[in-house]
Amino acid sequence: MVSALVAVSLVLTGLVAGTMTIGLVAVRPAMHSLPATTYVLVKQAFDVSYPKFMKPLQIASLLSTVALTVAAAVSRPAACASLAAVAAACVFTNIIVTVRGDLPINNAMAVWTPDAPPSDWQSHRARWDFFNSIRTAAAITALVLLALAATTS
């Protein structure tokens, strides 16, 4: 059971971490090269489609990692359970930062007029980038911890 949960958690968390890493290292630089009007249009389009994929993926990652923590605590060495527990906390951090940091900014940007974004639109983008960097780091950390847990399971 633990081996199956490790595999599921690794795949789901890997998808979250991978998607966010690509966003950070490839999509973000491309978005920053766009003029304001195009940036707002593309950001608004992303914010419609991206959550449809990421929200269930993040929740599934959290649930599988919590299940792994419980199963490992019952039947495996403490190291696996401890690593999985910290990984679950990282996945939870990823979700909380998304909900409390990124989503409010996304909601504000959703009503911007692309041809006339607010004069401080770049400061909103910088705040969003800050929160996105934190949640990406949390997802990557969770993935590394789950990989370590797999070696102890």
N, C-alpha and C positions, 0 to 999 in steps of 0.2 A: 504494500500500500504506500509506504513512504517513498519508494523508488518511483512509483507512478506519479505521485504528487510532486516530487522533485522535478520530474520531466515536464509535467504540465505547468508548474510554476516558472520553470526556466523558459519555456517557450512563450508563455503569455507575457512575462516580465521582459523577456528579450524583445518581443514585438513592441512593447511600450517604450523601452529604452532605445531601441533601434529607430523607431519612428521619430522620437523626440531628438535623438542625436542628428539624424538627417536634417530635421528642421533647424537645429541650431547651427550646424556647420555648412549646410548647403542652401536651404530655403531662406534663412534669415539674411545672409549676405546678398542673395539675389533680390530679396524684398527691399533691402536698404539701398539698392542701386536704382530703385524706381522713383519717378517723380511722385509727388503727393497724391495726385488724382489716381494714378495707376495703383499706387500702394494701397490706398483705401479700397478701391474696387477688388483687388486681389485678396486683401485681408478679409473683407466682408464675405467673399466667396468661400475662402478657407473656413471661416467661422460658421458657415452653414453646413458644410460637408464633413469637416474634421471631427466634430463631436459625435457624429453618428457612428464613427468607427472607434474613436478613442474612449468614449464614456463606457461602453460595455467591456472594452478590453481592459481598462484600468480597474473596473470593478471585479472582473474575472481574475485578474492578476492578484488583487488583494484577497479575494476569497480563497483562491488556491494556495496562496502563501500562508494565510492564517490556518487553513486546513492542514497544510504541511507542518506548521509549528505544533499544532495539537497532536497530530499523528506521530511526529518525531519525539515529542515529549513523553508519549506513552510507550513507544516501542524501540527507540533508538538511543544512541549515545547523546548525552546532553549537548555536545558541541553542535550537532545538526539542528536540534531544537533551538538552541541559542542563536545560531546564525540565521535560521528561518525567522525567528521572532524579530531580530533587528531588520532583516529584509522586509518583513511585513510592515514594520514601523516606517521604513523608507518608502514603500509603496503608498502607505497611508499619507505620508508627508507629500508625496507627489500629487495625490488627489486633493488634499487640503489646500496646497498652494495653487492648484488649478482652480478650485472653487472660490477661494478667497482672494486670490491675486489676479490670475489671468482672466477668468470669466467676467468679473465686473468691468474690466477694461474692454473686453470683447463686446459686452453689451452696450457700452458707451459708444464704441466705434461703429456698431451696427446701425446707428441712426445718423451717422455723419453723412453729409452730402459730399460725394467724391470730388466734385468741382470746387467745393468750398469747405475743406476741413477746417477745424478750429486752428487758430494761429499757433497754439501750443501742441499741435499734433505730434511733433517729434518727442516731446516729453512723455506723452502717453505711450508712444512706441518704446521709448527707453524703459519705462516702468514695466511694460509687458515683457520686454526682453529680459529684465532683471528677474522677474518671477519665473519666466520660462527657463532661464539658466538654473535656477534653484531646483525646479521640478525635474529637469533633465538630469542634473547631478544626483538627485534622490533616486531616480529610476535606474541609472547606471550603477549606483552603489548597491541597490537591491539586487540587480542582476549578478554583480560580482559576489555578493554574499551568498546568493543561491547557488552559484557555481561552487563556492567553497563548501556549502552544505552538502552538495551532491557528492563531494569527495569523502564526506564523513558518514554518509547514509549507508 
